[in-house]
């Protein structure tokens, strides 16, 4: 039997992500973009690009506290 759109939508928005299902490769404190260090050095952690940087370059901008290695650390 096919679900109605409303039923499927309610299931989707009411679902919760179980922390145990989060991949171990997803780090809380990481740089998600290759050029984060460069962007930090030219001042993008503050100003016009700060919201992008806080989301994608947490380690370079020092906005997190864990000690995980980032995707582009080497």
PDB file of N, H, CA, C and O in Angstrom:
ATOM      1  N   UNK A   1       0.838  -1.175   0.000  1.00  0.00           N
ATOM      2  CA  UNK A   1       0.000   0.000   0.000  1.00  0.00           C
ATOM      3  C   UNK A   1       0.890   1.248   0.000  1.00  0.00           C
ATOM      4  O   UNK A   1       1.870   1.320   0.741  1.00  0.00           O
ATOM      5  N   UNK A   2       0.549   2.197  -0.812  1.00  0.00           N
ATOM      6  H   UNK A   2      -0.248   2.138  -1.414  1.00  0.00           H
ATOM      7  CA  UNK A   2       1.327   3.420  -0.956  1.00  0.00           C
ATOM      8  C   UNK A   2       0.983   4.406   0.153  1.00  0.00           C
ATOM      9  O   UNK A   2      -0.189   4.580   0.488  1.00  0.00           O
ATOM     10  N   UNK A   3       1.996   5.049   0.722  1.00  0.00           N
ATOM     11  H   UNK A   3       2.948   4.907   0.450  1.00  0.00           H
ATOM     12  CA  UNK A   3       1.778   6.058   1.763  1.00  0.00           C
ATOM     13  C   UNK A   3       1.388   7.378   1.123  1.00  0.00           C
ATOM     14  O   UNK A   3       1.828   7.707   0.022  1.00  0.00           O
ATOM     15  N   UNK A   4       0.564   8.118   1.823  1.00  0.00           N
ATOM     16  H   UNK A   4       0.207   7.850   2.717  1.00  0.00           H
ATOM     17  CA  UNK A   4       0.250   9.459   1.344  1.00  0.00           C
ATOM     18  C   UNK A   4       1.456  10.360   1.588  1.00  0.00           C
ATOM     19  O   UNK A   4       2.311  10.057   2.421  1.00  0.00           O
ATOM     20  N   UNK A   5       1.514  11.457   0.863  1.00  0.00           N
ATOM     21  H   UNK A   5       0.820  11.703   0.187  1.00  0.00           H
ATOM     22  CA  UNK A   5       2.603  12.413   1.050  1.00  0.00           C
ATOM     23  C   UNK A   5       2.630  12.916   2.485  1.00  0.00           C
ATOM     24  O   UNK A   5       3.698  13.027   3.087  1.00  0.00           O
ATOM     25  N   UNK A   6       1.457  13.221   3.037  1.00  0.00           N
ATOM     26  H   UNK A   6       0.589  13.131   2.548  1.00  0.00           H
ATOM     27  CA  UNK A   6       1.377  13.739   4.404  1.00  0.00           C
ATOM     28  C   UNK A   6       1.939  12.763   5.424  1.00  0.00           C
ATOM     29  O   UNK A   6       2.651  13.164   6.345  1.00  0.00           O
ATOM     30  N   UNK A   7       1.623  11.483   5.264  1.00  0.00           N
ATOM     31  H   UNK A   7       1.045  11.157   4.515  1.00  0.00           H
ATOM     32  CA  UNK A   7       2.125  10.458   6.183  1.00  0.00           C
ATOM     33  C   UNK A   7       3.645  10.348   6.079  1.00  0.00           C
ATOM     34  O   UNK A   7       4.340  10.295   7.093  1.00  0.00           O
ATOM     35  N   UNK A   8       4.151  10.314   4.859  1.00  0.00           N
ATOM     36  H   UNK A   8       3.587  10.357   4.034  1.00  0.00           H
ATOM     37  CA  UNK A   8       5.599  10.220   4.663  1.00  0.00           C
ATOM     38  C   UNK A   8       6.304  11.453   5.220  1.00  0.00           C
ATOM     39  O   UNK A   8       7.365  11.330   5.834  1.00  0.00           O
ATOM     40  N   UNK A   9       5.729  12.641   5.016  1.00  0.00           N
ATOM     41  H   UNK A   9       4.868  12.740   4.518  1.00  0.00           H
ATOM     42  CA  UNK A   9       6.323  13.887   5.509  1.00  0.00           C
ATOM     43  C   UNK A   9       6.368  13.898   7.033  1.00  0.00           C
ATOM     44  O   UNK A   9       7.383  14.279   7.615  1.00  0.00           O
ATOM     45  N   UNK A  10       5.281  13.487   7.687  1.00  0.00           N
ATOM     46  H   UNK A  10       4.456  13.178   7.214  1.00  0.00           H
ATOM     47  CA  UNK A  10       5.255  13.456   9.157  1.00  0.00           C
ATOM     48  C   UNK A  10       6.315  12.504   9.700  1.00  0.00           C
ATOM     49  O   UNK A  10       6.972  12.810  10.695  1.00  0.00           O
ATOM     50  N   UNK A  11       6.483  11.361   9.061  1.00  0.00           N
ATOM     51  H   UNK A  11       5.949  11.112   8.253  1.00  0.00           H
ATOM     52  CA  UNK A  11       7.517  10.420   9.501  1.00  0.00           C
ATOM     53  C   UNK A  11       8.907  11.036   9.356  1.00  0.00           C
ATOM     54  O   UNK A  11       9.759  10.879  10.231  1.00  0.00           O
ATOM     55  N   UNK A  12       9.127  11.734   8.251  1.00  0.00           N
ATOM     56  H   UNK A  12       8.435  11.862   7.540  1.00  0.00           H
ATOM     57  CA  UNK A  12      10.429  12.340   7.999  1.00  0.00           C
ATOM     58  C   UNK A  12      10.755  13.424   9.015  1.00  0.00           C
ATOM     59  O   UNK A  12      11.851  13.433   9.574  1.00  0.00           O
ATOM     60  N   UNK A  13       9.826  14.334   9.262  1.00  0.00           N
ATOM     61  H   UNK A  13       8.935  14.327   8.807  1.00  0.00           H
ATOM     62  CA  UNK A  13      10.135  15.450  10.158  1.00  0.00           C
ATOM     63  C   UNK A  13      10.132  15.054  11.625  1.00  0.00           C
ATOM     64  O   UNK A  13      10.708  15.756  12.457  1.00  0.00           O
ATOM     65  N   UNK A  14       9.488  13.937  11.952  1.00  0.00           N
ATOM     66  H   UNK A  14       9.020  13.367  11.276  1.00  0.00           H
ATOM     67  CA  UNK A  14       9.478  13.518  13.351  1.00  0.00           C
ATOM     68  C   UNK A  14      10.617  12.558  13.677  1.00  0.00           C
ATOM     69  O   UNK A  14      10.819  12.210  14.841  1.00  0.00           O
ATOM     70  N   UNK A  15      11.359  12.127  12.661  1.00  0.00           N
ATOM     71  H   UNK A  15      11.195  12.410  11.716  1.00  0.00           H
ATOM     72  CA  UNK A  15      12.447  11.183  12.921  1.00  0.00           C
ATOM     73  C   UNK A  15      13.606  11.885  13.605  1.00  0.00           C
ATOM     74  O   UNK A  15      13.863  13.063  13.356  1.00  0.00           O
ATOM     75  N   UNK A  16      14.288  11.176  14.447  1.00  0.00           N
ATOM     76  H   UNK A  16      14.079  10.219  14.649  1.00  0.00           H
ATOM     77  CA  UNK A  16      15.446  11.692  15.179  1.00  0.00           C
ATOM     78  C   UNK A  16      16.678  10.920  14.730  1.00  0.00           C
ATOM     79  O   UNK A  16      16.596   9.731  14.422  1.00  0.00           O
ATOM     80  N   UNK A  17      17.808  11.592  14.695  1.00  0.00           N
ATOM     81  H   UNK A  17      17.875  12.558  14.945  1.00  0.00           H
ATOM     82  CA  UNK A  17      19.064  10.926  14.363  1.00  0.00           C
ATOM     83  C   UNK A  17      19.655  10.368  15.644  1.00  0.00           C
ATOM     84  O   UNK A  17      19.841  11.087  16.626  1.00  0.00           O
ATOM     85  N   UNK A  18      19.939   9.110  15.618  1.00  0.00           N
ATOM     86  H   UNK A  18      19.788   8.526  14.821  1.00  0.00           H
ATOM     87  CA  UNK A  18      20.558   8.440  16.754  1.00  0.00           C
ATOM     88  C   UNK A  18      22.062   8.712  16.699  1.00  0.00           C
ATOM     89  O   UNK A  18      22.684   8.421  15.677  1.00  0.00           O
ATOM     90  N   UNK A  19      22.673   9.257  17.752  1.00  0.00           N
ATOM     91  H   UNK A  19      22.168   9.494  18.583  1.00  0.00           H
ATOM     92  CA  UNK A  19      24.116   9.529  17.731  1.00  0.00           C
ATOM     93  C   UNK A  19      24.954   8.308  17.388  1.00  0.00           C
ATOM     94  O   UNK A  19      26.045   8.445  16.835  1.00  0.00           O
ATOM     95  N   UNK A  20      24.461   7.114  17.708  1.00  0.00           N
ATOM     96  H   UNK A  20      23.574   7.003  18.158  1.00  0.00           H
ATOM     97  CA  UNK A  20      25.198   5.897  17.391  1.00  0.00           C
ATOM     98  C   UNK A  20      25.252   5.657  15.887  1.00  0.00           C
ATOM     99  O   UNK A  20      26.116   4.924  15.406  1.00  0.00           O
ATOM    100  N   UNK A  21      24.324   6.277  15.133  1.00  0.00           N
ATOM    101  H   UNK A  21      23.622   6.873  15.524  1.00  0.00           H
ATOM    102  CA  UNK A  21      24.295   6.102  13.689  1.00  0.00           C
ATOM    103  C   UNK A  21      25.220   7.067  12.963  1.00  0.00           C
ATOM    104  O   UNK A  21      25.443   6.914  11.762  1.00  0.00           O
ATOM    105  N   UNK A  22      25.758   8.051  13.657  1.00  0.00           N
ATOM    106  H   UNK A  22      25.576   8.176  14.633  1.00  0.00           H
ATOM    107  CA  UNK A  22      26.645   9.024  13.025  1.00  0.00           C
ATOM    108  C   UNK A  22      27.984   8.356  12.761  1.00  0.00           C
ATOM    109  O   UNK A  22      28.549   7.712  13.645  1.00  0.00           O
ATOM    110  N   UNK A  23      28.480   8.506  11.569  1.00  0.00           N
ATOM    111  H   UNK A  23      28.021   9.029  10.851  1.00  0.00           H
ATOM    112  CA  UNK A  23      29.722   7.865  11.166  1.00  0.00           C
ATOM    113  C   UNK A  23      30.889   8.319  12.039  1.00  0.00           C
ATOM    114  O   UNK A  23      30.964   9.483  12.431  1.00  0.00           O
ATOM    115  N   UNK A  24      31.786   7.401  12.337  1.00  0.00           N
ATOM    116  H   UNK A  24      31.725   6.455  12.018  1.00  0.00           H
ATOM    117  CA  UNK A  24      32.950   7.759  13.144  1.00  0.00           C
ATOM    118  C   UNK A  24      33.902   8.674  12.385  1.00  0.00           C
ATOM    119  O   UNK A  24      34.791   9.276  12.988  1.00  0.00           O
ATOM    120  N   UNK A  25      33.727   8.786  11.060  1.00  0.00           N
ATOM    121  H   UNK A  25      33.005   8.297  10.570  1.00  0.00           H
ATOM    122  CA  UNK A  25      34.583   9.687  10.288  1.00  0.00           C
ATOM    123  C   UNK A  25      34.082  11.124  10.346  1.00  0.00           C
ATOM    124  O   UNK A  25      34.794  12.035   9.923  1.00  0.00           O
ATOM    125  N   UNK A  26      32.878  11.348  10.857  1.00  0.00           N
ATOM    126  H   UNK A  26      32.300  10.608  11.200  1.00  0.00           H
ATOM    127  CA  UNK A  26      32.371  12.702  10.991  1.00  0.00           C
ATOM    128  C   UNK A  26      32.910  13.295  12.283  1.00  0.00           C
ATOM    129  O   UNK A  26      32.568  12.831  13.371  1.00  0.00           O
ATOM    130  N   UNK A  27      33.726  14.286  12.175  1.00  0.00           N
ATOM    131  H   UNK A  27      34.004  14.662  11.291  1.00  0.00           H
ATOM    132  CA  UNK A  27      34.358  14.885  13.340  1.00  0.00           C
ATOM    133  C   UNK A  27      33.618  16.142  13.757  1.00  0.00           C
ATOM    134  O   UNK A  27      33.048  16.841  12.920  1.00  0.00           O
ATOM    135  N   UNK A  28      33.627  16.425  15.042  1.00  0.00           N
ATOM    136  H   UNK A  28      34.091  15.856  15.722  1.00  0.00           H
ATOM    137  CA  UNK A  28      32.980  17.622  15.543  1.00  0.00           C
ATOM    138  C   UNK A  28      33.837  18.857  15.311  1.00  0.00           C
ATOM    139  O   UNK A  28      33.313  19.941  15.054  1.00  0.00           O
ATOM    140  N   UNK A  29      35.128  18.701  15.398  1.00  0.00           N
ATOM    141  H   UNK A  29      35.554  17.820  15.606  1.00  0.00           H
ATOM    142  CA  UNK A  29      36.041  19.829  15.227  1.00  0.00           C
ATOM    143  C   UNK A  29      36.902  19.553  14.004  1.00  0.00           C
ATOM    144  O   UNK A  29      37.902  18.841  14.090  1.00  0.00           O
ATOM    145  N   UNK A  30      36.513  20.113  12.874  1.00  0.00           N
ATOM    146  H   UNK A  30      35.700  20.691  12.804  1.00  0.00           H
ATOM    147  CA  UNK A  30      37.241  19.794  11.656  1.00  0.00           C
ATOM    148  C   UNK A  30      37.145  20.917  10.643  1.00  0.00           C
ATOM    149  O   UNK A  30      36.294  21.802  10.735  1.00  0.00           O
ATOM    150  N   UNK A  31      38.030  20.856   9.690  1.00  0.00           N
ATOM    151  H   UNK A  31      38.721  20.137   9.615  1.00  0.00           H
ATOM    152  CA  UNK A  31      37.960  21.708   8.518  1.00  0.00           C
ATOM    153  C   UNK A  31      37.368  20.871   7.399  1.00  0.00           C
ATOM    154  O   UNK A  31      37.904  19.815   7.061  1.00  0.00           O
ATOM    155  N   UNK A  32      36.292  21.322   6.835  1.00  0.00           N
ATOM    156  H   UNK A  32      35.857  22.179   7.109  1.00  0.00           H
ATOM    157  CA  UNK A  32      35.622  20.569   5.779  1.00  0.00           C
ATOM    158  C   UNK A  32      36.076  20.980   4.384  1.00  0.00           C
ATOM    159  O   UNK A  32      35.741  20.318   3.402  1.00  0.00           O
ATOM    160  N   UNK A  33      36.819  22.044   4.293  1.00  0.00           N
ATOM    161  H   UNK A  33      37.091  22.582   5.091  1.00  0.00           H
ATOM    162  CA  UNK A  33      37.281  22.540   2.995  1.00  0.00           C
ATOM    163  C   UNK A  33      38.803  22.586   2.973  1.00  0.00           C
ATOM    164  O   UNK A  33      39.440  22.858   3.991  1.00  0.00           O
ATOM    165  N   UNK A  34      39.366  22.324   1.832  1.00  0.00           N
ATOM    166  H   UNK A  34      38.849  22.103   1.005  1.00  0.00           H
ATOM    167  CA  UNK A  34      40.813  22.246   1.671  1.00  0.00           C
ATOM    168  C   UNK A  34      41.530  23.558   1.977  1.00  0.00           C
ATOM    169  O   UNK A  34      42.649  23.537   2.490  1.00  0.00           O
ATOM    170  N   UNK A  35      40.919  24.683   1.678  1.00  0.00           N
ATOM    171  H   UNK A  35      40.010  24.700   1.261  1.00  0.00           H
ATOM    172  CA  UNK A  35      41.602  25.971   1.795  1.00  0.00           C
ATOM    173  C   UNK A  35      41.307  26.727   3.084  1.00  0.00           C
ATOM    174  O   UNK A  35      41.561  27.929   3.162  1.00  0.00           O
ATOM    175  N   UNK A  36      40.774  26.047   4.098  1.00  0.00           N
ATOM    176  H   UNK A  36      40.567  25.071   4.036  1.00  0.00           H
ATOM    177  CA  UNK A  36      40.426  26.723   5.355  1.00  0.00           C
ATOM    178  C   UNK A  36      41.603  27.468   5.972  1.00  0.00           C
ATOM    179  O   UNK A  36      41.450  28.605   6.419  1.00  0.00           O
ATOM    180  N   UNK A  37      42.761  26.846   6.002  1.00  0.00           N
ATOM    181  H   UNK A  37      42.885  25.922   5.639  1.00  0.00           H
ATOM    182  CA  UNK A  37      43.923  27.498   6.609  1.00  0.00           C
ATOM    183  C   UNK A  37      44.274  28.782   5.863  1.00  0.00           C
ATOM    184  O   UNK A  37      44.554  29.808   6.483  1.00  0.00           O
ATOM    185  N   UNK A  38      44.259  28.724   4.556  1.00  0.00           N
ATOM    186  H   UNK A  38      44.031  27.890   4.053  1.00  0.00           H
ATOM    187  CA  UNK A  38      44.540  29.922   3.751  1.00  0.00           C
ATOM    188  C   UNK A  38      43.488  31.000   4.014  1.00  0.00           C
ATOM    189  O   UNK A  38      43.828  32.161   4.238  1.00  0.00           O
ATOM    190  N   UNK A  39      42.214  30.614   3.986  1.00  0.00           N
ATOM    191  H   UNK A  39      41.937  29.670   3.804  1.00  0.00           H
ATOM    192  CA  UNK A  39      41.134  31.584   4.208  1.00  0.00           C
ATOM    193  C   UNK A  39      41.252  32.224   5.590  1.00  0.00           C
ATOM    194  O   UNK A  39      41.003  33.419   5.750  1.00  0.00           O
ATOM    195  N   UNK A  40      41.637  31.417   6.595  1.00  0.00           N
ATOM    196  H   UNK A  40      41.840  30.446   6.465  1.00  0.00           H
ATOM    197  CA  UNK A  40      41.838  31.973   7.940  1.00  0.00           C
ATOM    198  C   UNK A  40      42.958  33.012   7.919  1.00  0.00           C
ATOM    199  O   UNK A  40      42.834  34.081   8.517  1.00  0.00           O
ATOM    200  N   UNK A  41      44.044  32.693   7.230  1.00  0.00           N
ATOM    201  H   UNK A  41      44.144  31.825   6.744  1.00  0.00           H
ATOM    202  CA  UNK A  41      45.198  33.593   7.175  1.00  0.00           C
ATOM    203  C   UNK A  41      44.899  34.926   6.497  1.00  0.00           C
ATOM    204  O   UNK A  41      45.578  35.918   6.760  1.00  0.00           O
ATOM    205  N   UNK A  42      43.891  34.958   5.627  1.00  0.00           N
ATOM    206  H   UNK A  42      43.340  34.152   5.413  1.00  0.00           H
ATOM    207  CA  UNK A  42      43.533  36.222   4.971  1.00  0.00           C
ATOM    208  C   UNK A  42      42.354  36.908   5.661  1.00  0.00           C
ATOM    209  O   UNK A  42      41.836  37.910   5.167  1.00  0.00           O
ATOM    210  N   UNK A  43      41.931  36.358   6.815  1.00  0.00           N
ATOM    211  H   UNK A  43      42.352  35.545   7.216  1.00  0.00           H
ATOM    212  CA  UNK A  43      40.954  37.050   7.648  1.00  0.00           C
ATOM    213  C   UNK A  43      39.499  36.678   7.476  1.00  0.00           C
ATOM    214  O   UNK A  43      38.623  37.407   7.944  1.00  0.00           O
ATOM    215  N   UNK A  44      39.210  35.560   6.815  1.00  0.00           N
ATOM    216  H   UNK A  44      39.921  34.968   6.435  1.00  0.00           H
ATOM    217  CA  UNK A  44      37.815  35.205   6.563  1.00  0.00           C
ATOM    218  C   UNK A  44      37.076  34.663   7.784  1.00  0.00           C
ATOM    219  O   UNK A  44      35.855  34.519   7.729  1.00  0.00           O
ATOM    220  N   UNK A  45      37.764  34.358   8.881  1.00  0.00           N
ATOM    221  H   UNK A  45      38.756  34.475   8.926  1.00  0.00           H
ATOM    222  CA  UNK A  45      37.064  33.872  10.084  1.00  0.00           C
ATOM    223  C   UNK A  45      36.212  34.971  10.705  1.00  0.00           C
ATOM    224  O   UNK A  45      35.311  34.693  11.497  1.00  0.00           O
ATOM    225  N   UNK A  46      36.495  36.199  10.350  1.00  0.00           N
ATOM    226  H   UNK A  46      37.227  36.425   9.707  1.00  0.00           H
ATOM    227  CA  UNK A  46      35.727  37.343  10.849  1.00  0.00           C
ATOM    228  C   UNK A  46      35.216  38.124   9.652  1.00  0.00           C
ATOM    229  O   UNK A  46      35.823  38.099   8.581  1.00  0.00           O
ATOM    230  N   UNK A  47      34.116  38.807   9.830  1.00  0.00           N
ATOM    231  H   UNK A  47      33.623  38.828  10.700  1.00  0.00           H
ATOM    232  CA  UNK A  47      33.604  39.658   8.768  1.00  0.00           C
ATOM    233  C   UNK A  47      32.591  38.973   7.873  1.00  0.00           C
ATOM    234  O   UNK A  47      31.805  38.139   8.325  1.00  0.00           O
ATOM    235  N   UNK A  48      32.618  39.332   6.607  1.00  0.00           N
ATOM    236  H   UNK A  48      33.256  40.009   6.240  1.00  0.00           H
ATOM    237  CA  UNK A  48      31.608  38.924   5.640  1.00  0.00           C
ATOM    238  C   UNK A  48      31.443  37.412   5.520  1.00  0.00           C
ATOM    239  O   UNK A  48      30.321  36.937   5.347  1.00  0.00           O
ATOM    240  N   UNK A  49      32.517  36.652   5.605  1.00  0.00           N
ATOM    241  H   UNK A  49      33.429  37.038   5.746  1.00  0.00           H
ATOM    242  CA  UNK A  49      32.465  35.205   5.400  1.00  0.00           C
ATOM    243  C   UNK A  49      32.436  34.402   6.695  1.00  0.00           C
ATOM    244  O   UNK A  49      32.596  33.182   6.661  1.00  0.00           O
ATOM    245  N   UNK A  50      32.237  35.051   7.819  1.00  0.00           N
ATOM    246  H   UNK A  50      32.107  36.042   7.846  1.00  0.00           H
ATOM    247  CA  UNK A  50      32.346  34.368   9.111  1.00  0.00           C
ATOM    248  C   UNK A  50      31.343  33.226   9.270  1.00  0.00           C
ATOM    249  O   UNK A  50      31.701  32.193   9.837  1.00  0.00           O
ATOM    250  N   UNK A  51      30.110  33.365   8.796  1.00  0.00           N
ATOM    251  H   UNK A  51      29.819  34.203   8.335  1.00  0.00           H
ATOM    252  CA  UNK A  51      29.143  32.276   8.978  1.00  0.00           C
ATOM    253  C   UNK A  51      29.545  31.048   8.166  1.00  0.00           C
ATOM    254  O   UNK A  51      29.401  29.923   8.645  1.00  0.00           O
ATOM    255  N   UNK A  52      30.043  31.240   6.952  1.00  0.00           N
ATOM    256  H   UNK A  52      30.160  32.154   6.563  1.00  0.00           H
ATOM    257  CA  UNK A  52      30.543  30.127   6.143  1.00  0.00           C
ATOM    258  C   UNK A  52      31.725  29.465   6.841  1.00  0.00           C
ATOM    259  O   UNK A  52      31.808  28.239   6.920  1.00  0.00           O
ATOM    260  N   UNK A  53      32.630  30.284   7.342  1.00  0.00           N
ATOM    261  H   UNK A  53      32.563  31.280   7.278  1.00  0.00           H
ATOM    262  CA  UNK A  53      33.829  29.770   7.993  1.00  0.00           C
ATOM    263  C   UNK A  53      33.494  29.018   9.279  1.00  0.00           C
ATOM    264  O   UNK A  53      34.104  27.985   9.556  1.00  0.00           O
ATOM    265  N   UNK A  54      32.548  29.506  10.063  1.00  0.00           N
ATOM    266  H   UNK A  54      32.052  30.345   9.838  1.00  0.00           H
ATOM    267  CA  UNK A  54      32.177  28.835  11.309  1.00  0.00           C
ATOM    268  C   UNK A  54      31.574  27.461  11.028  1.00  0.00           C
ATOM    269  O   UNK A  54      31.709  26.544  11.839  1.00  0.00           O
ATOM    270  N   UNK A  55      30.916  27.319   9.897  1.00  0.00           N
ATOM    271  H   UNK A  55      30.806  28.063   9.239  1.00  0.00           H
ATOM    272  CA  UNK A  55      30.321  26.034   9.539  1.00  0.00           C
ATOM    273  C   UNK A  55      31.335  25.085   8.916  1.00  0.00           C
ATOM    274  O   UNK A  55      31.287  23.882   9.174  1.00  0.00           O
ATOM    275  N   UNK A  56      32.242  25.596   8.109  1.00  0.00           N
ATOM    276  H   UNK A  56      32.281  26.573   7.899  1.00  0.00           H
ATOM    277  CA  UNK A  56      33.123  24.747   7.317  1.00  0.00           C
ATOM    278  C   UNK A  56      34.580  24.705   7.755  1.00  0.00           C
ATOM    279  O   UNK A  56      35.312  23.802   7.351  1.00  0.00           O
ATOM    280  N   UNK A  57      35.012  25.645   8.558  1.00  0.00           N
ATOM    281  H   UNK A  57      34.417  26.379   8.886  1.00  0.00           H
ATOM    282  CA  UNK A  57      36.433  25.738   8.932  1.00  0.00           C
ATOM    283  C   UNK A  57      36.587  25.914  10.443  1.00  0.00           C
ATOM    284  O   UNK A  57      37.315  26.795  10.899  1.00  0.00           O
ATOM    285  N   UNK A  58      35.908  25.083  11.201  1.00  0.00           N
ATOM    286  H   UNK A  58      35.317  24.367  10.830  1.00  0.00           H
ATOM    287  CA  UNK A  58      35.888  25.213  12.659  1.00  0.00           C
ATOM    288  C   UNK A  58      37.273  25.097  13.273  1.00  0.00           C
ATOM    289  O   UNK A  58      37.617  25.855  14.180  1.00  0.00           O
ATOM    290  N   UNK A  59      38.054  24.174  12.797  1.00  0.00           N
ATOM    291  H   UNK A  59      37.775  23.558  12.060  1.00  0.00           H
ATOM    292  CA  UNK A  59      39.384  23.981  13.392  1.00  0.00           C
ATOM    293  C   UNK A  59      40.302  25.164  13.096  1.00  0.00           C
ATOM    294  O   UNK A  59      40.972  25.669  13.997  1.00  0.00           O
ATOM    295  N   UNK A  60      40.337  25.603  11.857  1.00  0.00           N
ATOM    296  H   UNK A  60      39.793  25.193  11.125  1.00  0.00           H
ATOM    297  CA  UNK A  60      41.201  26.731  11.497  1.00  0.00           C
ATOM    298  C   UNK A  60      40.814  27.998  12.238  1.00  0.00           C
ATOM    299  O   UNK A  60      41.680  28.763  12.663  1.00  0.00           O
ATOM    300  N   UNK A  61      39.504  28.223  12.395  1.00  0.00           N
ATOM    301  H   UNK A  61      38.801  27.602  12.050  1.00  0.00           H
ATOM    302  CA  UNK A  61      39.032  29.436  13.079  1.00  0.00           C
ATOM    303  C   UNK A  61      39.009  29.280  14.593  1.00  0.00           C
ATOM    304  O   UNK A  61      38.656  30.211  15.315  1.00  0.00           O
ATOM    305  N   UNK A  62      39.390  28.088  15.072  1.00  0.00           N
ATOM    306  H   UNK A  62      39.677  27.331  14.485  1.00  0.00           H
ATOM    307  CA  UNK A  62      39.446  27.804  16.512  1.00  0.00           C
ATOM    308  C   UNK A  62      38.110  28.071  17.209  1.00  0.00           C
ATOM    309  O   UNK A  62      38.055  28.722  18.252  1.00  0.00           O
ATOM    310  N   UNK A  63      37.023  27.547  16.601  1.00  0.00           N
ATOM    311  H   UNK A  63      37.067  27.018  15.754  1.00  0.00           H
ATOM    312  CA  UNK A  63      35.695  27.713  17.191  1.00  0.00           C
ATOM    313  C   UNK A  63      35.196  26.433  17.839  1.00  0.00           C
ATOM    314  O   UNK A  63      34.016  26.331  18.175  1.00  0.00           O
ATOM    315  N   UNK A  64      36.074  25.456  18.021  1.00  0.00           N
ATOM    316  H   UNK A  64      37.033  25.538  17.748  1.00  0.00           H
ATOM    317  CA  UNK A  64      35.676  24.197  18.647  1.00  0.00           C
ATOM    318  C   UNK A  64      36.757  23.772  19.637  1.00  0.00           C
ATOM    319  O   UNK A  64      37.852  24.333  19.669  1.00  0.00           O
ATOM    320  N   UNK A  65      36.420  22.771  20.438  1.00  0.00           N
ATOM    321  H   UNK A  65      35.530  22.316  20.412  1.00  0.00           H
ATOM    322  CA  UNK A  65      37.343  22.402  21.503  1.00  0.00           C
ATOM    323  C   UNK A  65      37.893  20.992  21.409  1.00  0.00           C
ATOM    324  O   UNK A  65      38.830  20.668  22.139  1.00  0.00           O
ATOM    325  N   UNK A  66      37.349  20.118  20.527  1.00  0.00           N
ATOM    326  H   UNK A  66      36.588  20.381  19.934  1.00  0.00           H
ATOM    327  CA  UNK A  66      37.913  18.772  20.520  1.00  0.00           C
ATOM    328  C   UNK A  66      39.246  18.731  19.800  1.00  0.00           C
ATOM    329  O   UNK A  66      39.635  19.666  19.100  1.00  0.00           O
ATOM    330  N   UNK A  67      39.918  17.636  19.991  1.00  0.00           N
ATOM    331  H   UNK A  67      39.602  16.877  20.560  1.00  0.00           H
ATOM    332  CA  UNK A  67      41.275  17.493  19.474  1.00  0.00           C
ATOM    333  C   UNK A  67      41.338  16.616  18.226  1.00  0.00           C
ATOM    334  O   UNK A  67      42.404  16.092  17.900  1.00  0.00           O
ATOM    335  N   UNK A  68      40.226  16.446  17.526  1.00  0.00           N
ATOM    336  H   UNK A  68      39.360  16.871  17.790  1.00  0.00           H
ATOM    337  CA  UNK A  68      40.212  15.590  16.342  1.00  0.00           C
ATOM    338  C   UNK A  68      41.016  16.204  15.210  1.00  0.00           C
ATOM    339  O   UNK A  68      41.113  17.425  15.084  1.00  0.00           O
ATOM    340  N   UNK A  69      41.589  15.338  14.390  1.00  0.00           N
ATOM    341  H   UNK A  69      41.511  14.346  14.492  1.00  0.00           H
ATOM    342  CA  UNK A  69      42.271  15.805  13.182  1.00  0.00           C
ATOM    343  C   UNK A  69      41.223  16.136  12.136  1.00  0.00           C
ATOM    344  O   UNK A  69      40.165  15.509  12.080  1.00  0.00           O
ATOM    345  N   UNK A  70      41.522  17.117  11.317  1.00  0.00           N
ATOM    346  H   UNK A  70      42.381  17.626  11.363  1.00  0.00           H
ATOM    347  CA  UNK A  70      40.569  17.468  10.289  1.00  0.00           C
ATOM    348  C   UNK A  70      40.866  16.742   8.983  1.00  0.00           C
ATOM    349  O   UNK A  70      41.900  16.092   8.831  1.00  0.00           O
ATOM    350  N   UNK A  71      39.935  16.871   8.052  1.00  0.00           N
ATOM    351  H   UNK A  71      39.095  17.399   8.176  1.00  0.00           H
ATOM    352  CA  UNK A  71      40.013  16.184   6.775  1.00  0.00           C
ATOM    353  C   UNK A  71      41.250  16.591   5.979  1.00  0.00           C
ATOM    354  O   UNK A  71      41.812  15.774   5.251  1.00  0.00           O
ATOM    355  N   UNK A  72      41.677  17.842   6.111  1.00  0.00           N
ATOM    356  H   UNK A  72      41.220  18.506   6.703  1.00  0.00           H
ATOM    357  CA  UNK A  72      42.795  18.355   5.322  1.00  0.00           C
ATOM    358  C   UNK A  72      43.984  18.738   6.196  1.00  0.00           C
ATOM    359  O   UNK A  72      44.652  19.737   5.932  1.00  0.00           O
ATOM    360  N   UNK A  73      44.247  17.963   7.218  1.00  0.00           N
ATOM    361  H   UNK A  73      43.704  17.151   7.433  1.00  0.00           H
ATOM    362  CA  UNK A  73      45.294  18.348   8.166  1.00  0.00           C
ATOM    363  C   UNK A  73      46.703  18.179   7.612  1.00  0.00           C
ATOM    364  O   UNK A  73      47.636  18.804   8.116  1.00  0.00           O
ATOM    365  N   UNK A  74      46.876  17.369   6.611  1.00  0.00           N
ATOM    366  H   UNK A  74      46.119  16.861   6.201  1.00  0.00           H
ATOM    367  CA  UNK A  74      48.232  17.113   6.114  1.00  0.00           C
ATOM    368  C   UNK A  74      48.362  17.438   4.654  1.00  0.00           C
ATOM    369  O   UNK A  74      49.440  17.280   4.080  1.00  0.00           O
TER     370      UNK A  74
END
